[in-house]
Amino acid sequence: MARANHRDQLLQGAIECLRTKGYARTTARDIAAAADASLASIGYHFGSKDALLNEAIARTSQEWTIRLGEAAFAGSNASPLEQITAAWVGARASFDELRPVLTGFIEALAQSAWSEDLREQLAAHRREIRRAVTDMVGASLGESAAEVGADPKVVATFVIAVVDGLVVQWLLDPEEIPDGEELVASWWPALRLVLEGQPDPTGVKGAKP
């Protein structure tokens, strides 16, 4: 039990360093100091400083996903559109708060091109997030998903891709990225305009307006 607590203590120290110093500038000594732990404990619990920082990014991302899910399902009688609207608004509003972690993820992603271990670590964390979002999509659409041929996992993958794209654009040029309300206000009418009266573009099933 003590080891689990100590491991979590190191994670919290790494998260604090991500927020105050960023990914690239954080050293193992910084994390040890923030966690009130020894340098050796980082290697013992995580293998390396980078592995610990990547775990901290994953932990924060998972907590973020849970928060967005709670926002989406806050209204007991909310429609799927209202749920996704709440999630979009919550996601966009949290970018400022999460800037160091979002930047850290981009840095780690770039480094993963040169490290198979790092790539697999990030991919494993991403699979966990995809599973969580898939569960949310399934809960939101309910039995209607099967009726229209919508695969919750595919929908979740698309949603995550959109959020990732917004994050990259926001990190580069935050003043040009609309807020959550603006995103939803333009996205839904445009989607209806595109789909109104159109046949299934896949030629298979689903994609009903």
C-alpha positions in Angstrom: 0.0 0.0 0.0 2.8 2.4 0.8 4.4 1.8 -2.6 1.1 2.7 -4.3 0.9 5.9 -2.3 4.5 6.7 -3.1 3.9 6.1 -6.8 0.9 8.4 -6.8 3.0 11.0 -4.9 5.5 11.0 -7.7 2.7 11.3 -10.3 1.3 14.3 -8.5 4.8 15.9 -8.4 5.2 15.3 -12.1 1.8 16.9 -12.9 2.8 19.9 -10.8 6.1 20.2 -12.7 4.2 19.9 -16.1 2.0 22.8 -15.0 4.8 25.0 -13.7 7.8 24.2 -15.9 6.6 22.3 -18.9 7.6 18.9 -20.3 11.0 19.7 -21.9 12.3 21.8 -19.0 11.3 19.5 -16.2 14.2 17.5 -14.7 14.2 14.4 -12.5 15.4 16.5 -9.6 12.4 18.9 -10.2 10.0 16.0 -9.9 11.7 14.5 -6.9 11.6 17.9 -5.1 7.9 18.5 -6.0 7.0 15.0 -4.8 9.3 15.1 -1.7 10.9 11.9 -2.9 14.3 10.5 -3.8 15.7 10.5 -7.4 16.0 6.7 -7.1 12.3 6.3 -6.5 11.6 7.6 -10.0 13.5 4.8 -11.6 12.1 2.2 -9.2 8.4 3.1 -9.9 8.5 4.3 -13.5 11.9 3.3 -15.0 12.7 6.8 -16.2 11.8 10.5 -15.9 10.2 10.5 -19.4 8.1 7.5 -18.6 6.9 9.2 -15.4 6.0 12.5 -17.3 4.2 10.5 -19.9 2.2 8.7 -17.2 1.4 12.1 -15.7 0.1 13.4 -19.0 -2.0 10.3 -19.4 -3.4 10.6 -15.8 -4.3 14.3 -16.5 -5.9 13.4 -19.8 -8.0 10.6 -18.2 -9.2 13.0 -15.5 -10.0 15.5 -18.2 -12.1 12.9 -20.1 -14.0 12.1 -16.9 -14.7 15.8 -16.3 -16.1 16.2 -19.9 -18.2 13.1 -19.4 -19.7 14.5 -16.2 -20.4 17.8 -18.0 -22.1 16.0 -20.9 -24.4 13.9 -18.6 -25.1 16.6 -16.1 -28.6 17.1 -17.4 -30.7 14.0 -16.7 -33.0 14.6 -19.7 -30.4 16.1 -22.1 -30.6 15.0 -25.7 -27.5 13.6 -27.5 -27.0 17.0 -29.1 -27.2 18.8 -25.8 -24.7 16.3 -24.3 -22.2 16.8 -27.0 -22.7 20.6 -26.8 -21.9 20.5 -23.1 -18.8 18.4 -23.8 -17.5 20.7 -26.5 -18.0 23.8 -24.4 -16.3 22.2 -21.5 -13.3 21.0 -23.6 -12.7 24.3 -25.2 -13.0 26.2 -21.9 -10.4 24.0 -20.3 -7.6 24.6 -22.9 -6.0 27.4 -20.9 -5.9 25.4 -17.7 -4.4 22.4 -19.4 -1.9 24.2 -21.7 1.3 22.7 -20.1 -0.2 19.2 -20.3 -1.4 19.7 -23.9 2.0 21.0 -24.9 3.7 18.1 -23.1 1.6 15.6 -25.0 2.7 17.2 -28.3 6.3 17.1 -27.2 6.0 13.5 -26.2 4.2 12.6 -29.4 7.1 14.1 -31.5 9.7 12.1 -29.5 7.7 8.9 -29.9 8.8 8.7 -33.6 12.3 7.8 -32.3 11.2 5.5 -29.4 9.1 2.4 -29.8 8.6 2.1 -26.1 7.4 5.7 -25.8 5.1 5.2 -28.8 3.5 2.1 -27.3 3.1 3.9 -23.9 1.3 6.8 -25.5 -0.7 4.4 -27.7 -1.8 2.4 -24.7 -3.0 5.6 -22.9 -4.8 6.7 -26.0 -6.6 3.4 -26.2 -7.8 3.9 -22.6 -9.2 7.3 -23.5 -10.8 5.9 -26.6 -12.6 3.2 -24.6 -13.9 5.9 -22.1 -15.2 8.1 -24.9 -16.7 5.1 -26.7 -18.6 4.3 -23.5 -19.9 7.9 -23.3 -21.0 7.8 -27.0 -22.7 4.5 -26.5 -24.5 5.8 -23.4 -25.5 9.0 -25.2 -26.9 7.3 -28.4 -28.3 4.3 -26.7 -30.2 1.8 -28.9 -30.4 4.4 -31.7 -26.7 3.8 -32.5 -27.5 0.3 -33.8 -30.6 1.4 -35.6 -28.7 3.9 -37.8 -25.5 1.9 -38.1 -23.4 4.2 -35.9 -20.4 2.4 -34.3 -19.7 4.2 -31.0 -16.0 3.4 -31.2 -15.7 5.0 -34.7 -17.7 8.0 -33.5 -15.4 8.3 -30.5 -12.3 8.1 -32.7 -13.7 11.0 -34.8 -14.6 13.1 -31.8 -11.0 12.6 -30.3 -9.5 13.5 -33.7 -11.5 16.8 -33.8 -10.4 17.7 -30.2 -6.8 16.9 -31.0 -7.0 19.1 -34.1 -8.5 22.0 -32.1 -5.7 21.6 -29.5 -3.0 21.9 -32.2 -4.6 24.9 -33.8 -5.2 26.5 -30.4 -1.6 26.0 -29.3 -0.4 27.7 -32.5 -2.9 30.5 -32.8 -5.2 30.7 -29.8 -6.8 34.0 -30.8 -8.2 32.5 -34.0 -9.9 29.5 -32.4 -13.7 30.0 -31.6 -15.0 29.2 -28.1 -17.2 26.2 -27.4 -20.5 28.0 -27.9 -19.3 29.3 -31.3 -18.2 25.9 -32.4 -21.5 24.3 -31.7 -23.5 27.2 -33.1 -21.9 26.9 -36.5 -21.2 23.1 -36.5 -24.7 21.9 -36.1 -26.5 24.1 -38.7 -23.7 23.3 -41.2 -24.0 19.6 -40.6 -27.8 19.7 -41.0 -27.4 21.7 -44.3 -24.9 19.2 -45.7 -27.0 16.1 -44.7 -30.5 17.3 -45.2 -32.2 15.0 -47.7 -29.0 13.4 -48.7 -28.6 9.6 -49.2 -26.1 7.6 -47.2 -22.7 8.6 -48.6 -21.2 5.3 -47.7 -23.6 3.3 -49.8 -24.0 0.9 -46.9 -26.0 2.0 -44.0 -26.2 4.7 -41.4 -25.3 8.4 -41.9 -29.0 9.4 -41.7 -29.6 13.1 -41.1 
